Amino acid sequence: MRITTQLRATVAGILILGLGSVGAGFFTTSGQEGTVVNQAGIVRGASQRLSKLELADQADDELIQRLDGVVKGLIEGDNDLGLPSASGDFLVQMRRVETQWKVLKDAIYQVRRDPRSKGELLAVSESFLRQQTKQFQQLRKLVKTRSRA
C-alpha cells in the first residue's frame, strides 16, 4: 500500500472519529437539555399539586422532599436525574426558582401551623406558578436557540 493511500485512510479515519465525537456530544447535550426542561416542568406542576393538597389538608412531605431534590439537581446537577450543573443565565434563573420555592414551602408550613393562612398559600402558589411559567418559557426558548446553533 502506498504511503499517500495510508495517509488518506488515516486522515479519513480521524475525520470520521472526530465527527462522531461531535455528534455524540451534541446528542448528549440535547438529551440533557430535554431532561432539564422536563425536570423544570415537574417543579412547576408538582408545586401546584402540592399546594392543592395542602389547601385540602393533605400534607405530602415526600413530594416536598422530591421537589427539594429536583430544584437542587437543576442547580448543582444530579446524576440520578440526568441533570448537568447549571451555569450562566440558567443558573441565575434556577437561583430565582430556589428562592421562590423556599417562599412557597414557608407558606405551606405556615398553613400547617395556622390553617387560617390558606389564602396566603393560595396567593403565593399563584405567584409561583406565574413566575415558573415565565421562566419555563424562557428555558424552552434557550434550549431551542442552543439546538439551532
NORJO-V183802 format. One line per field, one symbol per residue. ss: DSSP state (H for helix, E for strand, C for the rest). phi: phi as a letter, one per 20 degrees, with the letter a starting at -180 (. if undefined). Layout:
ss->???
phi->???
This chain:
ss->CCHHHHHHHHHHHHHHHHHHHHHHHHHHHHHHHHHHHHHHHHHHHHHHHHHHHHHCCCCCHHHHHHHHHHHHHHHHCECCCCECCCCHHHHHHHHHHHHHHHHHHHHHHHHHHCHHHHHHHHHHHHHHHHHHHHHHHHHHHHHHHHHHC
phi->.fffffffffffffffffffffffffffffffffffffffffgffffffgfffffemcfcfffffffgffffffeenbffemdeffbmgfffffffggfffffffgfffffffbgfeffffgfffffgfffffffffffffffffffef
